[in-house]
């Protein structure tokens, strides 16, 4: 696990302290405190690298107050690699031990090192949660008032839990699915994710259908490891690197024209495997090819020439688009989702004010920093209301869940949906009429 004093010092030196990042930073915008800005945080990191400051508890808390949305990275004229600095700084904070306490250590061990790295265990827990929800037991527990006995943080966690789908990705998608021989142009691997696999498996099915409709043979291994983004963003780069190796073994990059991801946060991390494994003598070369082959689904479809669906008498629908931070700022994929949405007959796309401003999900930020997350969510819902759209498209499971829960709690009748789902519906309507 690299520390700030061990990383390439040139990365720390890139920041010119010009301040152009300040207006783009949600936490600085809310507090107007310098240390809550990218510039302030980089100054703290550099002081530690220079040996002028130790990694204190206050330093760790500041690094976890950062959303990691990477809006500053987009705004920076000097090209500062804030993502690398951010992950290294959190690893430094964890290594210092100042944030450790028995409850936090137990939670990180069970979730980050136990549950998420094990896809079979994660599916088992998902199946139990589905039974709890589908049986009506969840409703009974909520109405009984038992949840009031839980600590405030756990009550908040229960309220933000995702709804688990009845069938997971491997139950909806065959290991290999192929379009007709005449239409086959590419061979791609499909990443199904962790939470995406349990709560949004239907989006993975939609993704496979859209790829098939565009001439792609789709390879979807039924058991896939976590991409590791949640671990890397929470200071555990060693486990994240181990998961990167497992993913490369699962999807040997030389066997595919592209490796497809439909989750903005996961995709940003997946494209950085070459940085994560740069010093690995066995995997460095494969990781470089892997990063080149990983494509966001919108990016890939536009690159190969998306086939517009042909629908007679389409239903008119007004949609607005919220940009996942890591899709927009991490992957620089902004025009492609909009271009995809505009190909759908009957769909009217209305631009969302501050479309690339964070919704407050940011991985587990809505659990660790609930107050700031709530402020950002309310701001986002206010802008959505201005558009008049009843459908919100967004391309990240965290954003989907955050916006759906926010709309529910606010009593808003909004459909929160992945852009690919809207395209898949149009293709299905086309097939139905054909």
N, C-alpha and C positions, 0 to 999 in steps of 0.2 A: 504494500500500500504506500504509494508515494505521498510525501508531505510537501508543504510549500517550499521548504528549503532545498528540496531535492529536484523540483521541477525546473524546466528550462526558464531561466530568469528573464529571457527576452519576452516571454508571454506576459509576465508581470509588468515589464517596462513599457509595453505597448500603450497603456492608458496615458493620455496626455492631460487628463484632468480638465478637459475643455467644458464639460457639463452638458453636452448635447444629449446625453442619456437621461438627464434628470426629468424632463417633461414626460418621458415614456415609461417611467418606473412607477408602478401602482403604489408601492409602499412609501416612496418619497412623496408622491403626489398627496397621499393621505396625511403624512406627518410633517413634511417639510424639514425633517431632521437629516443632516448630512450623512450620518452613519447608516441611515436606512436607504441610501442611494447606491447605485452600482459604483460610483466614484469613491464614495466613502468606504464601501466594503473592500474594494481593491486596495485602498490605502492601508486598511487593517491587514489584509493578506500580505502586502509588501513589507509592512513593518515586522511581521512574523518571519518572513523569508530573510529579512536583513538581520534578524536577531535582536531587534529593538523591542519586541513585544512577545509575550508568551500566549499560547492558545488558552485563554481563560474561559470561564463559564459564559461571561458576557459576550465573548467572541462567538462561541458556539450558538448562543441564543440569537445573535444577529444573523448568522448564516442560515438559521432555520426560519427567521422572519422573512427572508428573501423567498419570493415565489419560485424563482428559477424560470420565469416565463421567457427570458431571453429577448425581451423587447429592446433592452439596452444594446444587445448585440447587433440588432438591425439598425439602430440609430447611430452606432459608433462609426465615425469617419476613419478611425485608425485600424479598424478590423480586429478589435480586442476579442480574443476567444474566451468570452465570459463563461461559457459552459464548462470548459476545462478548469478554469479557476474556481468556479462554483463547486464542482464535484470534489476537487482536491481540498478546498477549504472545509467542506463538510467531513471529508475523511480525516482531516487534521483535527477537527473538533471532536470526532468520535475517538480518535487515538489518544487525545488528551485525557479522556475519562471524566472530564468535569460535568458532563451532562448525564452521567450514569446514575441510576437509582434502581432498586430492585424491580419495581413495576415496569419501568421503561426497558430495562435489560431483558426481562421475561418476555415482554411484548415483541421486542425486536427479534429475539431468538425464535419465538414460536412462529411469528408471521414472516419475517424477512429471510430467516435461515432455515425454517422448517417447512412452512406451508407453501410459499410461492415457488421455491425451487423444485417442488415435487408435484408435477401435474396430476398424478394419480391421487395423491392425498388431497389436493385442491379440489378435484372433481368429487371425491368422497364427501368432503365438507359441503361442497355445493349441492350435492344430492340431498344431504340431510337438511340443509337450509330450504331447498325446494319443498321437501316433505312438510317442513314446519310451516311454510307459507301456504302450500296448496291444500293442506288438511284443514285449514281454518284455525289451527292452534295459535298462529300469530295474532289473529284478530281477537281471539279469546284473551290472550295475555295482555294485549294492549287495552282492552276494555276493562280488564280486572283491576287495573291500577298498580299491578306488580312492578311495572317499570319504574315507578316513582321511588322504589327502594334502591335502585341502581345509582352509582355515582353520576354526577352531571355529565362527565365526559362520555361514559358508556351509554347514557340515555341519548345523547347527541349521535353517537355512533349507530345506535339502533334505528334512529329516525332517518339516517342517510343510507341505510343498507340498500343494495340493489335488489331488484326482483329477479329471481333465478328462472331461466327458461326450462321448460320440461325436457327438451332434448338439447344436448350439448353439440358442439361442432362435429365431433367424430360420428355422431348419430344422424347428422343431416348431410354430411359431405363424404363421398367415397374417397379412398386414398388416391385414386386417379380417375379423373373425369375428362373426357375428350370430345371436342366438337366433331362434326362430320369431317371426313378426310379432306374434302374439298375446301373446307373453311379453316383447317388447322394451319396456323402461321407461327406460333410460338409455344414454348414449353415453360411454364412458370411454377414456382413454389408459392403456396399460400400460407402465411403465418396466421394462426388463429388466436394468439394471445392468451392471457390469464383470465381477468375479469370479463374480457370480451367473449371468451369461450363459454363462460357460465351464464352471463346475463344478456349478451348480445350475439349469441350464436347465429341467430337469424340474419344478422348483418354479414357474418362470414358466408352464409348460404347465398345471400344476395350478391356478395362479391364474386363468389365462384360462378354464379349464373351470368353476371355481367362479363366476366372474363371469357366464358364459353361463347357468349354472343359476339365477342370480338376476336374469335379465332385462336383462343389460347387453350392448350391442354393444361389442366390444373392438377398439380400434385399437392396433396394435403396429408402429411403424415398424421395418423390418428393421435399420437402422443407427442407433444411438443413441449420443450422446456420454456420457462419464462424468459423474456428477452433480457431481463436484468436491469431495466431502467429504474425501477423502484429502489433497487438496492444501491445502484450507483448514485442516485440522487439523495440517498440517505447515508452516504459515507462508507458503504461496504463495497469497495471496488474489487476486492479479491473474489468475493462470491459472484459479483457481476461478471468478472473475467471468466470464471469457471462456467457460468451459464452461456457466455458468448462462445466458448469452445464447443459446448454441447449443441448449440444451435448450428454452428458451422458443420459439425458432424451430421446433424439431422438433415441439413440442406447443403450438401456440397456445392459450392457456387458454380463450379465448372459444368454442372449438369443442367443448368437453367439459363434461359435468356434473361429472366428477372426473378427476384424474390419479392413477393408482393406483401405489403403491410397496409392495413386500412385504419390504423390507430395512430393519430398524429404524435402522441407522446412516445409510443414505442418506436415508431419509425425514426424519430430524431436520434434516439439512442442506438438503434440498429445500424444506422449509417455511420456511426462512430466506432465500430468495432476495430477499425484499423488503428485508431488512437489507443483504444483500450488494450490491444494486444501487440502494440508496436515493438515491445521488447521480448516477445515470446518467440523463441527460436523455431518452434514447430508450426505455430499458427499465424505468424505475422504476414506471410505472403498470401495465405488463404483469406485472412481477415481483410486485406487490402482489396482483393477481388470481390469478397462478400459485400463490402461497403459500396463498391461500384455497382453491384447487381441489385442491391435493395432499392425498391421503388415504391413510393406511395401510390396507391391505386389510381388516384386522379392523375398524377404525374405520368404514370405508365399509359393510361388510356389515351391521353392527349398526345403522348409521344408516338404511339403506334397508329394513331388516326382513329379516334372514337367513332363508331357507327351510330348515327343519330337514330333513335327509334321512330318508326312510322306508325302513328296512331291516328285513326279516323275519329273525328268528333271528340277530342280530348276534354277532360274535365279541367276547367280553369282553376288554378290554385296559386295563391300568392305566398311566396316563400322568402324568408330572409336568411342570410348566411352568417353564422358566428365562426370566426377563425380560431381553431385550436392554436394555442401559443407555439407549441413545438412543431406544428405543421407549417405555420407561417414564419416564425422567427428562427426555428431550429432547422427546418428543411427548405425554407424559402419557397414553399409551394403555396401560392396565393391566387394566381390567375386560373389555374387548372380546374379547381372545384367550381368556380363560377362559370367557366366555359362549359363544363359538363352539365351543370344545371340548366344552362341556356339552350341545350340541345333537346330538352324534354318538352314535347308538345303540350301546350296549355299552361305551362309553368311561367309565372311572372315573378322575376327576381327583383326584390327591393333591397337596396343597399342598407346595411345596418350601421348606424352611427357607432364609431369606436369598435368596429368589427374585430379588430386585432387587439383589443384591450382584454386582459385576463378576466375570466368569469369567477375566479376564486377557487377553482377545483385544485389545480396544480398538484396532481398526485394525491398525497394525503394531507395537503395543506388545510383543507376544510375541516380536518379532524384535529390537527396540531395548532392551527391558528384560526379558530372558529369566528372570532369577532371580525378580523380583517377579511376573511373569506366571505362573511355575510354582507359586509359593505360592498364588496366587489360584485357579488351576485345581485344585490338590489340595484346597483348601478346598471348592470347588464340588462336586467329585466325591464328597467325603465326605458332603456333605448329600444328594446324589442317592442315595447308597447307603442313607441312613436311610429314604427313602421306600418302598423295595422295588419301585419302578417299573422296568420294563425298557425303557420308551420315554420319551425326554425330548423335549419339544417346545420349540422356540425359534425366533424370527423374525428372525434376522440371519445372513448368510453367515459372518461372522467367528466368531460364537458357535457355529454349526453345525460349522465346521472345528476350532475350538479344543476343543470337547467331544468330537468324534469322534476326534481325534488323542490326546487325553488318555485316553479310554476304551480305545483300542487299546493305548497304551503301558502302561496299568495292567492289561491283560488282562481288561477288563470287557465283558460281552456286553450292550451297550446299543444301542438304535436311537435315533439322533439325527435328528430330523425336524422339518420346518416344520409348524405347526398347519394350514396350508392344505392340505398334502399329506394329512393325516388326513381332512380334510373332503372333499377330492376323491375319495379312496378310497371314502368312504361314498356319495357321489353315483354313482360308477361301479357300485358294488354294487347300488344302487337301480335303475339302468338295466338292469343285467344281469338282475335278477329280474323287471323289468317286461317 
